[in-house]
Amino acid sequence: MHVAEIELYEILKTKLGEKEAKTLVEYIEAKVDKKLDEKQNILATKVDLANMKADIIKWMFLFWIGQLASLTAILQIFFRK
C-alpha cells in the first residue's frame, strides 16, 4: 500500500471497520490503476511524436520535389513555344 492508501484505510477503518475499509481501498486502487492504464495507452510518447515528425518531413520533401519537377516541365513547355 502507498501512503495515501494507508491514510485512507486508517480513516475508513474507524468508520466502516477493518474488512470493509480494506475492501473499499482495494476497489478504489483497482479503479485508479485501470484508469491510469487506459490513459497511458492513449497518450503519445516522445518517441511517437519524433517518429511522426520525421515522417512528415520526409513526405514534405517528396512533395516539394514533385512540385519542382512539375514546375520545371511547365516552364520548359512554355518557353519552347
PDB file as gemmi writes it, atoms N, CA and C in Angstrom:
CRYST1    1.000    1.000    1.000  90.00  90.00  90.00 P 1                      
ATOM      1  N   MET A   1       0.834  -1.192   0.000  1.00  0.00           N  
ATOM      2  CA  MET A   1       0.000   0.000   0.000  1.00  0.00           C  
ATOM      3  C   MET A   1       0.873   1.248   0.000  1.00  0.00           C  
ATOM      4  N   HIS A   2       0.397   2.265  -0.662  1.00  0.00           N  
ATOM      5  CA  HIS A   2       1.084   3.548  -0.690  1.00  0.00           C  
ATOM      6  C   HIS A   2       0.635   4.376   0.507  1.00  0.00           C  
ATOM      7  N   VAL A   3       1.291   5.484   0.714  1.00  0.00           N  
ATOM      8  CA  VAL A   3       0.993   6.334   1.870  1.00  0.00           C  
ATOM      9  C   VAL A   3      -0.449   6.814   1.833  1.00  0.00           C  
ATOM     10  N   ALA A   4      -0.917   7.268   0.670  1.00  0.00           N  
ATOM     11  CA  ALA A   4      -2.290   7.763   0.553  1.00  0.00           C  
ATOM     12  C   ALA A   4      -3.295   6.645   0.828  1.00  0.00           C  
ATOM     13  N   GLU A   5      -2.987   5.445   0.357  1.00  0.00           N  
ATOM     14  CA  GLU A   5      -3.875   4.313   0.593  1.00  0.00           C  
ATOM     15  C   GLU A   5      -3.925   3.955   2.074  1.00  0.00           C  
ATOM     16  N   ILE A   6      -2.792   4.020   2.729  1.00  0.00           N  
ATOM     17  CA  ILE A   6      -2.744   3.713   4.165  1.00  0.00           C  
ATOM     18  C   ILE A   6      -3.545   4.739   4.945  1.00  0.00           C  
ATOM     19  N   GLU A   7      -3.392   6.016   4.577  1.00  0.00           N  
ATOM     20  CA  GLU A   7      -4.155   7.065   5.258  1.00  0.00           C  
ATOM     21  C   GLU A   7      -5.649   6.870   5.041  1.00  0.00           C  
ATOM     22  N   LEU A   8      -6.047   6.578   3.804  1.00  0.00           N  
ATOM     23  CA  LEU A   8      -7.456   6.334   3.513  1.00  0.00           C  
ATOM     24  C   LEU A   8      -7.954   5.120   4.283  1.00  0.00           C  
ATOM     25  N   TYR A   9      -7.143   4.079   4.323  1.00  0.00           N  
ATOM     26  CA  TYR A   9      -7.517   2.865   5.049  1.00  0.00           C  
ATOM     27  C   TYR A   9      -7.723   3.160   6.532  1.00  0.00           C  
ATOM     28  N   GLU A  10      -6.825   3.928   7.123  1.00  0.00           N  
ATOM     29  CA  GLU A  10      -6.941   4.254   8.550  1.00  0.00           C  
ATOM     30  C   GLU A  10      -8.204   5.060   8.835  1.00  0.00           C  
ATOM     31  N   ILE A  11      -8.518   6.003   7.954  1.00  0.00           N  
ATOM     32  CA  ILE A  11      -9.731   6.813   8.150  1.00  0.00           C  
ATOM     33  C   ILE A  11     -10.974   5.950   8.017  1.00  0.00           C  
ATOM     34  N   LEU A  12     -11.001   5.112   6.984  1.00  0.00           N  
ATOM     35  CA  LEU A  12     -12.180   4.280   6.758  1.00  0.00           C  
ATOM     36  C   LEU A  12     -12.312   3.172   7.797  1.00  0.00           C  
ATOM     37  N   LYS A  13     -11.186   2.698   8.312  1.00  0.00           N  
ATOM     38  CA  LYS A  13     -11.222   1.614   9.297  1.00  0.00           C  
ATOM     39  C   LYS A  13     -11.982   2.036  10.545  1.00  0.00           C  
ATOM     40  N   THR A  14     -11.807   3.291  10.947  1.00  0.00           N  
ATOM     41  CA  THR A  14     -12.500   3.750  12.153  1.00  0.00           C  
ATOM     42  C   THR A  14     -13.993   3.905  11.916  1.00  0.00           C  
ATOM     43  N   LYS A  15     -14.389   4.187  10.687  1.00  0.00           N  
ATOM     44  CA  LYS A  15     -15.810   4.418  10.400  1.00  0.00           C  
ATOM     45  C   LYS A  15     -16.537   3.174   9.910  1.00  0.00           C  
ATOM     46  N   LEU A  16     -15.866   2.340   9.112  1.00  0.00           N  
ATOM     47  CA  LEU A  16     -16.534   1.197   8.498  1.00  0.00           C  
ATOM     48  C   LEU A  16     -16.158  -0.145   9.107  1.00  0.00           C  
ATOM     49  N   GLY A  17     -15.001  -0.219   9.653  1.00  0.00           N  
ATOM     50  CA  GLY A  17     -14.492  -1.496  10.123  1.00  0.00           C  
ATOM     51  C   GLY A  17     -13.344  -1.937   9.238  1.00  0.00           C  
ATOM     52  N   GLU A  18     -12.558  -2.873   9.749  1.00  0.00           N  
ATOM     53  CA  GLU A  18     -11.324  -3.260   9.063  1.00  0.00           C  
ATOM     54  C   GLU A  18     -11.577  -3.938   7.722  1.00  0.00           C  
ATOM     55  N   LYS A  19     -12.469  -4.913   7.687  1.00  0.00           N  
ATOM     56  CA  LYS A  19     -12.716  -5.675   6.464  1.00  0.00           C  
ATOM     57  C   LYS A  19     -13.306  -4.796   5.365  1.00  0.00           C  
ATOM     58  N   GLU A  20     -14.310  -3.998   5.714  1.00  0.00           N  
ATOM     59  CA  GLU A  20     -14.956  -3.134   4.727  1.00  0.00           C  
ATOM     60  C   GLU A  20     -14.001  -2.060   4.215  1.00  0.00           C  
ATOM     61  N   ALA A  21     -13.179  -1.515   5.107  1.00  0.00           N  
ATOM     62  CA  ALA A  21     -12.219  -0.486   4.708  1.00  0.00           C  
ATOM     63  C   ALA A  21     -11.201  -1.064   3.731  1.00  0.00           C  
ATOM     64  N   LYS A  22     -10.713  -2.263   4.027  1.00  0.00           N  
ATOM     65  CA  LYS A  22      -9.734  -2.892   3.147  1.00  0.00           C  
ATOM     66  C   LYS A  22     -10.345  -3.177   1.780  1.00  0.00           C  
ATOM     67  N   THR A  23     -11.576  -3.666   1.761  1.00  0.00           N  
ATOM     68  CA  THR A  23     -12.262  -3.952   0.505  1.00  0.00           C  
ATOM     69  C   THR A  23     -12.459  -2.682  -0.311  1.00  0.00           C  
ATOM     70  N   LEU A  24     -12.882  -1.611   0.349  1.00  0.00           N  
ATOM     71  CA  LEU A  24     -13.114  -0.346  -0.345  1.00  0.00           C  
ATOM     72  C   LEU A  24     -11.814   0.236  -0.895  1.00  0.00           C  
ATOM     73  N   VAL A  25     -10.747   0.182  -0.130  1.00  0.00           N  
ATOM     74  CA  VAL A  25      -9.456   0.700  -0.595  1.00  0.00           C  
ATOM     75  C   VAL A  25      -8.958  -0.120  -1.784  1.00  0.00           C  
ATOM     76  N   GLU A  26      -9.103  -1.433  -1.738  1.00  0.00           N  
ATOM     77  CA  GLU A  26      -8.693  -2.273  -2.860  1.00  0.00           C  
ATOM     78  C   GLU A  26      -9.514  -1.968  -4.109  1.00  0.00           C  
ATOM     79  N   TYR A  27     -10.802  -1.728  -3.940  1.00  0.00           N  
ATOM     80  CA  TYR A  27     -11.674  -1.387  -5.061  1.00  0.00           C  
ATOM     81  C   TYR A  27     -11.243  -0.064  -5.696  1.00  0.00           C  
ATOM     82  N   ILE A  28     -10.995   0.928  -4.859  1.00  0.00           N  
ATOM     83  CA  ILE A  28     -10.570   2.240  -5.357  1.00  0.00           C  
ATOM     84  C   ILE A  28      -9.225   2.124  -6.067  1.00  0.00           C  
ATOM     85  N   GLU A  29      -8.314   1.358  -5.481  1.00  0.00           N  
ATOM     86  CA  GLU A  29      -6.995   1.164  -6.091  1.00  0.00           C  
ATOM     87  C   GLU A  29      -7.119   0.500  -7.464  1.00  0.00           C  
ATOM     88  N   ALA A  30      -7.988  -0.494  -7.582  1.00  0.00           N  
ATOM     89  CA  ALA A  30      -8.183  -1.174  -8.867  1.00  0.00           C  
ATOM     90  C   ALA A  30      -8.749  -0.215  -9.907  1.00  0.00           C  
ATOM     91  N   LYS A  31      -9.701   0.613  -9.501  1.00  0.00           N  
ATOM     92  CA  LYS A  31     -10.290   1.592 -10.427  1.00  0.00           C  
ATOM     93  C   LYS A  31      -9.248   2.601 -10.895  1.00  0.00           C  
ATOM     94  N   VAL A  32      -8.445   3.092  -9.975  1.00  0.00           N  
ATOM     95  CA  VAL A  32      -7.413   4.075 -10.324  1.00  0.00           C  
ATOM     96  C   VAL A  32      -6.387   3.446 -11.263  1.00  0.00           C  
ATOM     97  N   ASP A  33      -5.962   2.227 -10.983  1.00  0.00           N  
ATOM     98  CA  ASP A  33      -5.000   1.541 -11.852  1.00  0.00           C  
ATOM     99  C   ASP A  33      -5.570   1.337 -13.255  1.00  0.00           C  
ATOM    100  N   LYS A  34      -6.845   0.974 -13.329  1.00  0.00           N  
ATOM    101  CA  LYS A  34      -7.489   0.763 -14.625  1.00  0.00           C  
ATOM    102  C   LYS A  34      -7.528   2.061 -15.423  1.00  0.00           C  
ATOM    103  N   LYS A  35      -7.917   3.151 -14.780  1.00  0.00           N  
ATOM    104  CA  LYS A  35      -7.969   4.451 -15.463  1.00  0.00           C  
ATOM    105  C   LYS A  35      -6.577   4.880 -15.914  1.00  0.00           C  
ATOM    106  N   LEU A  36      -5.580   4.663 -15.082  1.00  0.00           N  
ATOM    107  CA  LEU A  36      -4.208   5.033 -15.425  1.00  0.00           C  
ATOM    108  C   LEU A  36      -3.717   4.244 -16.632  1.00  0.00           C  
ATOM    109  N   ASP A  37      -4.019   2.956 -16.679  1.00  0.00           N  
ATOM    110  CA  ASP A  37      -3.629   2.133 -17.823  1.00  0.00           C  
ATOM    111  C   ASP A  37      -4.306   2.615 -19.104  1.00  0.00           C  
ATOM    112  N   GLU A  38      -5.592   2.981 -19.012  1.00  0.00           N  
ATOM    113  CA  GLU A  38      -6.312   3.492 -20.178  1.00  0.00           C  
ATOM    114  C   GLU A  38      -5.678   4.782 -20.681  1.00  0.00           C  
ATOM    115  N   LYS A  39      -5.316   5.664 -19.768  1.00  0.00           N  
ATOM    116  CA  LYS A  39      -4.713   6.942 -20.154  1.00  0.00           C  
ATOM    117  C   LYS A  39      -3.342   6.727 -20.791  1.00  0.00           C  
ATOM    118  N   GLN A  40      -2.559   5.800 -20.270  1.00  0.00           N  
ATOM    119  CA  GLN A  40      -1.226   5.551 -20.810  1.00  0.00           C  
ATOM    120  C   GLN A  40      -1.300   4.979 -22.218  1.00  0.00           C  
ATOM    121  N   ASN A  41      -2.335   4.201 -22.507  1.00  0.00           N  
ATOM    122  CA  ASN A  41      -2.484   3.649 -23.850  1.00  0.00           C  
ATOM    123  C   ASN A  41      -2.851   4.733 -24.856  1.00  0.00           C  
ATOM    124  N   ILE A  42      -3.519   5.777 -24.403  1.00  0.00           N  
ATOM    125  CA  ILE A  42      -3.985   6.833 -25.295  1.00  0.00           C  
ATOM    126  C   ILE A  42      -2.896   7.859 -25.570  1.00  0.00           C  
ATOM    127  N   LEU A  43      -2.116   8.195 -24.581  1.00  0.00           N  
ATOM    128  CA  LEU A  43      -1.132   9.259 -24.716  1.00  0.00           C  
ATOM    129  C   LEU A  43       0.002   8.877 -25.663  1.00  0.00           C  
ATOM    130  N   ALA A  44       0.408   9.848 -26.454  1.00  0.00           N  
ATOM    131  CA  ALA A  44       1.548   9.641 -27.347  1.00  0.00           C  
ATOM    132  C   ALA A  44       2.837   9.904 -26.580  1.00  0.00           C  
ATOM    133  N   THR A  45       3.811   9.088 -26.833  1.00  0.00           N  
ATOM    134  CA  THR A  45       5.097   9.281 -26.171  1.00  0.00           C  
ATOM    135  C   THR A  45       5.970  10.209 -27.007  1.00  0.00           C  
ATOM    136  N   LYS A  46       7.082  10.624 -26.435  1.00  0.00           N  
ATOM    137  CA  LYS A  46       8.009  11.487 -27.166  1.00  0.00           C  
ATOM    138  C   LYS A  46       8.568  10.769 -28.387  1.00  0.00           C  
ATOM    139  N   VAL A  47       8.777   9.475 -28.275  1.00  0.00           N  
ATOM    140  CA  VAL A  47       9.293   8.702 -29.407  1.00  0.00           C  
ATOM    141  C   VAL A  47       8.264   8.676 -30.532  1.00  0.00           C  
ATOM    142  N   ASP A  48       6.988   8.491 -30.184  1.00  0.00           N  
ATOM    143  CA  ASP A  48       5.930   8.505 -31.192  1.00  0.00           C  
ATOM    144  C   ASP A  48       5.897   9.845 -31.918  1.00  0.00           C  
ATOM    145  N   LEU A  49       5.994  10.927 -31.162  1.00  0.00           N  
ATOM    146  CA  LEU A  49       5.962  12.258 -31.763  1.00  0.00           C  
ATOM    147  C   LEU A  49       7.184  12.498 -32.647  1.00  0.00           C  
ATOM    148  N   ALA A  50       8.345  12.046 -32.217  1.00  0.00           N  
ATOM    149  CA  ALA A  50       9.559  12.213 -33.023  1.00  0.00           C  
ATOM    150  C   ALA A  50       9.457  11.426 -34.327  1.00  0.00           C  
ATOM    151  N   ASN A  51       8.933  10.212 -34.252  1.00  0.00           N  
ATOM    152  CA  ASN A  51       8.767   9.406 -35.467  1.00  0.00           C  
ATOM    153  C   ASN A  51       7.785  10.060 -36.430  1.00  0.00           C  
ATOM    154  N   MET A  52       6.706  10.608 -35.892  1.00  0.00           N  
ATOM    155  CA  MET A  52       5.712  11.268 -36.732  1.00  0.00           C  
ATOM    156  C   MET A  52       6.310  12.509 -37.395  1.00  0.00           C  
ATOM    157  N   LYS A  53       7.093  13.255 -36.645  1.00  0.00           N  
ATOM    158  CA  LYS A  53       7.731  14.457 -37.195  1.00  0.00           C  
ATOM    159  C   LYS A  53       8.673  14.086 -38.337  1.00  0.00           C  
ATOM    160  N   ALA A  54       9.470  13.059 -38.161  1.00  0.00           N  
ATOM    161  CA  ALA A  54      10.392  12.619 -39.211  1.00  0.00           C  
ATOM    162  C   ALA A  54       9.625  12.163 -40.447  1.00  0.00           C  
ATOM    163  N   ASP A  55       8.521  11.476 -40.247  1.00  0.00           N  
ATOM    164  CA  ASP A  55       7.708  11.007 -41.366  1.00  0.00           C  
ATOM    165  C   ASP A  55       7.093  12.181 -42.127  1.00  0.00           C  
ATOM    166  N   ILE A  56       6.622  13.181 -41.415  1.00  0.00           N  
ATOM    167  CA  ILE A  56       6.037  14.369 -42.051  1.00  0.00           C  
ATOM    168  C   ILE A  56       7.092  15.111 -42.865  1.00  0.00           C  
ATOM    169  N   ILE A  57       8.283  15.272 -42.319  1.00  0.00           N  
ATOM    170  CA  ILE A  57       9.360  15.960 -43.037  1.00  0.00           C  
ATOM    171  C   ILE A  57       9.729  15.195 -44.309  1.00  0.00           C  
ATOM    172  N   LYS A  58       9.779  13.878 -44.223  1.00  0.00           N  
ATOM    173  CA  LYS A  58      10.099  13.061 -45.400  1.00  0.00           C  
ATOM    174  C   LYS A  58       9.074  13.295 -46.507  1.00  0.00           C  
ATOM    175  N   TRP A  59       7.791  13.267 -46.166  1.00  0.00           N  
ATOM    176  CA  TRP A  59       6.748  13.467 -47.166  1.00  0.00           C  
ATOM    177  C   TRP A  59       6.739  14.890 -47.711  1.00  0.00           C  
ATOM    178  N   MET A  60       7.084  15.873 -46.875  1.00  0.00           N  
ATOM    179  CA  MET A  60       7.164  17.252 -47.357  1.00  0.00           C  
ATOM    180  C   MET A  60       8.218  17.369 -48.452  1.00  0.00           C  
ATOM    181  N   PHE A  61       9.382  16.777 -48.255  1.00  0.00           N  
ATOM    182  CA  PHE A  61      10.436  16.829 -49.270  1.00  0.00           C  
ATOM    183  C   PHE A  61      10.006  16.128 -50.554  1.00  0.00           C  
ATOM    184  N   LEU A  62       9.309  15.001 -50.426  1.00  0.00           N  
ATOM    185  CA  LEU A  62       8.838  14.307 -51.628  1.00  0.00           C  
ATOM    186  C   LEU A  62       7.865  15.178 -52.415  1.00  0.00           C  
ATOM    187  N   PHE A  63       6.958  15.851 -51.734  1.00  0.00           N  
ATOM    188  CA  PHE A  63       6.014  16.723 -52.428  1.00  0.00           C  
ATOM    189  C   PHE A  63       6.715  17.933 -53.032  1.00  0.00           C  
ATOM    190  N   TRP A  64       7.709  18.471 -52.346  1.00  0.00           N  
ATOM    191  CA  TRP A  64       8.468  19.600 -52.898  1.00  0.00           C  
ATOM    192  C   TRP A  64       9.188  19.194 -54.178  1.00  0.00           C  
ATOM    193  N   ILE A  65       9.768  18.016 -54.186  1.00  0.00           N  
ATOM    194  CA  ILE A  65      10.448  17.528 -55.388  1.00  0.00           C  
ATOM    195  C   ILE A  65       9.445  17.360 -56.525  1.00  0.00           C  
ATOM    196  N   GLY A  66       8.280  16.824 -56.217  1.00  0.00           N  
ATOM    197  CA  GLY A  66       7.231  16.675 -57.232  1.00  0.00           C  
ATOM    198  C   GLY A  66       6.769  18.020 -57.774  1.00  0.00           C  
ATOM    199  N   GLN A  67       6.604  18.989 -56.903  1.00  0.00           N  
ATOM    200  CA  GLN A  67       6.200  20.324 -57.350  1.00  0.00           C  
ATOM    201  C   GLN A  67       7.286  20.962 -58.209  1.00  0.00           C  
ATOM    202  N   LEU A  68       8.524  20.797 -57.810  1.00  0.00           N  
ATOM    203  CA  LEU A  68       9.634  21.355 -58.580  1.00  0.00           C  
ATOM    204  C   LEU A  68       9.704  20.717 -59.964  1.00  0.00           C  
ATOM    205  N   ALA A  69       9.512  19.407 -60.051  1.00  0.00           N  
ATOM    206  CA  ALA A  69       9.528  18.717 -61.343  1.00  0.00           C  
ATOM    207  C   ALA A  69       8.370  19.193 -62.214  1.00  0.00           C  
ATOM    208  N   SER A  70       7.194  19.351 -61.632  1.00  0.00           N  
ATOM    209  CA  SER A  70       6.037  19.835 -62.388  1.00  0.00           C  
ATOM    210  C   SER A  70       6.269  21.252 -62.890  1.00  0.00           C  
ATOM    211  N   LEU A  71       6.772  22.108 -62.039  1.00  0.00           N  
ATOM    212  CA  LEU A  71       7.037  23.490 -62.422  1.00  0.00           C  
ATOM    213  C   LEU A  71       8.095  23.559 -63.521  1.00  0.00           C  
ATOM    214  N   THR A  72       9.124  22.743 -63.407  1.00  0.00           N  
ATOM    215  CA  THR A  72      10.169  22.708 -64.434  1.00  0.00           C  
ATOM    216  C   THR A  72       9.593  22.264 -65.775  1.00  0.00           C  
ATOM    217  N   ALA A  73       8.757  21.238 -65.772  1.00  0.00           N  
ATOM    218  CA  ALA A  73       8.137  20.753 -67.013  1.00  0.00           C  
ATOM    219  C   ALA A  73       7.234  21.819 -67.618  1.00  0.00           C  
ATOM    220  N   ILE A  74       6.447  22.487 -66.818  1.00  0.00           N  
ATOM    221  CA  ILE A  74       5.555  23.536 -67.319  1.00  0.00           C  
ATOM    222  C   ILE A  74       6.358  24.684 -67.911  1.00  0.00           C  
ATOM    223  N   LEU A  75       7.421  25.098 -67.246  1.00  0.00           N  
ATOM    224  CA  LEU A  75       8.248  26.191 -67.756  1.00  0.00           C  
ATOM    225  C   LEU A  75       8.954  25.802 -69.051  1.00  0.00           C  
ATOM    226  N   GLN A  76       9.412  24.569 -69.161  1.00  0.00           N  
ATOM    227  CA  GLN A  76      10.054  24.114 -70.399  1.00  0.00           C  
ATOM    228  C   GLN A  76       9.061  24.125 -71.554  1.00  0.00           C  
ATOM    229  N   ILE A  77       7.844  23.661 -71.311  1.00  0.00           N  
ATOM    230  CA  ILE A  77       6.817  23.668 -72.355  1.00  0.00           C  
ATOM    231  C   ILE A  77       6.481  25.105 -72.744  1.00  0.00           C  
ATOM    232  N   PHE A  78       6.370  25.974 -71.780  1.00  0.00           N  
ATOM    233  CA  PHE A  78       6.005  27.366 -72.023  1.00  0.00           C  
ATOM    234  C   PHE A  78       7.085  28.098 -72.822  1.00  0.00           C  
ATOM    235  N   PHE A  79       8.353  27.896 -72.517  1.00  0.00           N  
ATOM    236  CA  PHE A  79       9.428  28.630 -73.181  1.00  0.00           C  
ATOM    237  C   PHE A  79       9.855  28.011 -74.519  1.00  0.00           C  
ATOM    238  N   ARG A  80       9.472  26.795 -74.832  1.00  0.00           N  
ATOM    239  CA  ARG A  80       9.809  26.177 -76.115  1.00  0.00           C  
ATOM    240  C   ARG A  80       8.980  26.783 -77.242  1.00  0.00           C  
ATOM    241  N   LYS A  81       7.797  27.213 -76.942  1.00  0.00           N  
ATOM    242  CA  LYS A  81       6.917  27.729 -77.998  1.00  0.00           C  
ATOM    243  C   LYS A  81       7.187  29.125 -78.309  1.00  0.00           C  
TER     244      LYS A  81                                                      
END                                                                             
